[in-house]
């Protein structure tokens, strides 16, 4: 549920349908099936601190994804879109998160239009006809960064995915989530990306999960 008085722009793409739905959310639950966005209280900070006192690790019940909290390392994850990826000592859950920064000009030139992000390299098995929710807590150094979360089904009759894009209005932690119904018993993987990320800016991701909806 969105915090009162907080507005975010959300773009949702469902399945193989390329049509996107854009809405301005000013409170309450999003009305678009398959996607949600919630926020923690806004902060006046302009950038995540390099380190903060660790918070208790919050486990997501039924999480099928390994190492979604990045507390030990980045094993099971790989960069996408030419991203520069590392761990930083600030997290929504626990003491660590993954930091995503845009690659250099040479990298960007070889991957035009690709948003920098991280991808779960080990897919989890889904059940035909069942719905699964991917969620993550995200934070950006600058307002206006777009947080993109994609839950993709691999194999079966071909790849399909559900995607949510949320424009972050401040430098606080925000939760994004998207639901996908498995069509052909395929495997599921999740990718978190940052749109509109400029050189020198950073995008943090923590507490990533895939669980039965």
C-alpha positions in Angstrom: 0.0 0.0 0.0 1.3 3.4 -0.9 2.1 5.9 1.9 -0.3 8.7 2.1 0.6 11.7 0.1 3.3 9.9 -2.0 2.9 9.9 -5.8 4.8 7.6 -8.1 4.4 7.0 -11.8 4.0 3.3 -12.7 4.3 1.6 -16.0 3.2 -2.1 -16.2 3.6 -4.5 -19.1 1.9 -7.9 -18.8 2.9 -11.1 -20.5 3.7 -10.8 -24.2 1.4 -7.7 -24.6 3.6 -4.8 -25.5 0.9 -2.2 -24.5 1.8 -0.4 -21.3 -0.5 1.1 -18.7 0.7 4.4 -17.1 -1.1 5.7 -14.0 -0.4 8.3 -11.3 -0.9 6.7 -7.9 -1.5 9.1 -5.0 -2.5 6.5 -2.3 -4.1 3.1 -1.7 -3.3 0.0 -3.6 -2.6 0.1 -7.4 -5.7 -1.0 -9.4 -3.6 -2.7 -12.1 -3.6 -6.5 -11.5 -0.2 -8.1 -11.3 1.8 -5.1 -10.0 2.2 -3.2 -6.8 4.4 -0.4 -5.4 4.8 0.5 -1.8 7.1 2.9 -0.1 8.8 3.5 3.2 8.5 6.9 4.8 10.1 9.6 2.6 13.5 10.9 3.5 15.2 14.2 2.9 18.5 12.6 2.1 19.8 13.3 -1.4 21.9 10.1 -1.6 22.3 6.8 0.3 25.0 7.0 2.9 28.0 4.8 2.2 27.2 2.9 5.4 24.4 2.8 8.0 23.7 0.8 11.1 22.6 -2.7 10.0 18.9 -3.5 10.2 17.6 -6.9 11.2 17.5 -9.3 8.2 13.8 -9.7 7.1 13.1 -13.0 5.5 10.4 -13.2 2.9 8.1 -16.2 3.7 8.3 -18.8 0.9 11.1 -17.1 -1.0 12.3 -19.5 -3.7 15.3 -17.2 -4.7 18.7 -17.8 -3.2 20.8 -14.9 -1.9 18.2 -12.2 -2.4 19.6 -10.2 0.5 23.2 -10.0 -0.6 24.4 -10.4 3.0 27.4 -12.6 2.1 28.2 -11.9 -1.5 26.8 -11.5 -5.0 26.8 -15.1 -5.9 23.9 -16.1 -8.1 23.6 -12.7 -9.7 25.1 -11.1 -12.8 25.1 -7.6 -14.2 23.0 -6.7 -17.3 22.9 -3.6 -19.6 26.6 -2.9 -19.0 26.1 -2.2 -15.3 28.9 -1.8 -12.8 27.8 -3.8 -9.8 29.1 -4.1 -6.2 27.9 -4.5 -2.6 27.6 -1.5 -0.3 27.1 -1.5 3.5 23.6 -0.1 3.5 20.5 -2.2 3.3 16.7 -2.2 3.8 17.1 -5.7 5.3 20.3 -6.5 7.1 23.6 -4.7 6.5 24.1 -5.0 2.7 22.6 -4.3 -0.7 23.7 -4.4 -4.3 24.7 -1.1 -5.9 24.1 -0.6 -9.6 25.9 2.1 -11.6 25.8 2.8 -15.3 28.8 1.6 -17.3 31.2 3.8 -19.2 30.6 5.3 -22.6 32.3 2.3 -24.4 30.0 -0.1 -22.6 26.9 2.0 -23.3 27.8 2.2 -27.0 27.7 -1.6 -27.3 24.4 -2.0 -25.5 22.2 0.9 -26.8 18.9 1.3 -24.9 19.8 -1.3 -22.3 19.1 -0.4 -18.7 21.8 -1.3 -16.2 20.7 -3.9 -13.7 21.2 -7.3 -12.1 19.7 -10.7 -13.1 19.2 -13.8 -10.9 21.4 -16.2 -12.9 19.7 -19.3 -11.4 16.1 -19.6 -12.3 13.5 -21.3 -10.1 11.0 -23.8 -11.3 7.4 -22.6 -11.6 4.2 -24.6 -11.7 1.8 -24.4 -14.7 -1.2 -22.2 -14.0 0.3 -20.9 -10.7 1.0 -17.2 -10.0 4.3 -16.0 -8.5 5.2 -12.6 -7.2 8.6 -11.0 -7.5 9.4 -8.2 -5.1 12.4 -6.0 -4.2 13.2 -3.0 -2.1 15.0 -0.3 -4.1 16.6 3.1 -3.5 18.2 5.7 -5.8 20.6 8.6 -5.2 18.5 10.9 -7.3 14.7 11.4 -7.6 13.4 10.6 -11.1 15.2 7.3 -11.4 13.0 4.6 -12.7 13.0 1.3 -10.8 12.2 -1.6 -13.2 11.4 -5.1 -12.0 10.9 -7.9 -14.5 9.6 -11.5 -13.7 10.4 -13.6 -16.7 9.3 -17.2 -17.5 11.9 -19.2 -19.5 11.2 -22.2 -21.7 7.9 -23.9 -22.3 6.2 -22.3 -25.4 8.6 -19.4 -25.4 9.7 -16.7 -23.0 7.1 -14.3 -21.4 7.4 -11.7 -18.7 5.5 -9.2 -16.5 7.3 -5.9 -15.8 6.7 -3.0 -13.6 8.4 0.4 -13.8 8.2 2.9 -10.9 9.5 6.4 -11.0 11.1 7.1 -7.6 10.3 10.5 -6.1 12.9 10.6 -3.4 16.0 8.9 -2.0 14.1 6.6 0.4 13.6 2.8 0.2 10.6 1.7 -1.9 9.1 -1.7 -2.5 8.2 -2.8 -6.0 6.4 -6.0 -6.9 5.0 -7.8 -10.0 3.0 -11.0 -10.5 3.3 -13.5 -13.3 1.1 -16.5 -14.1 3.2 -19.5 -15.3 1.9 -20.6 -18.7 3.9 -23.7 -19.5 5.7 -24.9 -16.5 8.7 -22.8 -17.2 11.5 -21.6 -15.0 11.3 -18.1 -13.4 14.0 -15.5 -13.1 13.9 -11.9 -11.9 15.8 -8.8 -13.1 16.0 -5.4 -11.3 17.1 -2.5 -13.5 17.4 1.3 -13.3 16.1 3.6 -16.0 17.3 7.2 -16.4 20.4 6.4 -14.4 23.1 9.0 -15.2 26.8 8.8 -14.7 27.7 9.3 -11.1 24.3 8.1 -9.8 23.6 4.8 -8.1 20.6 2.5 -7.7 20.5 0.1 -4.7 18.5 -3.2 -4.6 17.8 -5.4 -1.6 15.5 -8.1 -0.2 14.7 -9.6 -3.6 12.3 -12.5 -3.6 10.2 -14.8 -5.8 7.3 -16.5 -4.0 4.0 -18.1 -4.8 1.3 -15.5 -4.9 
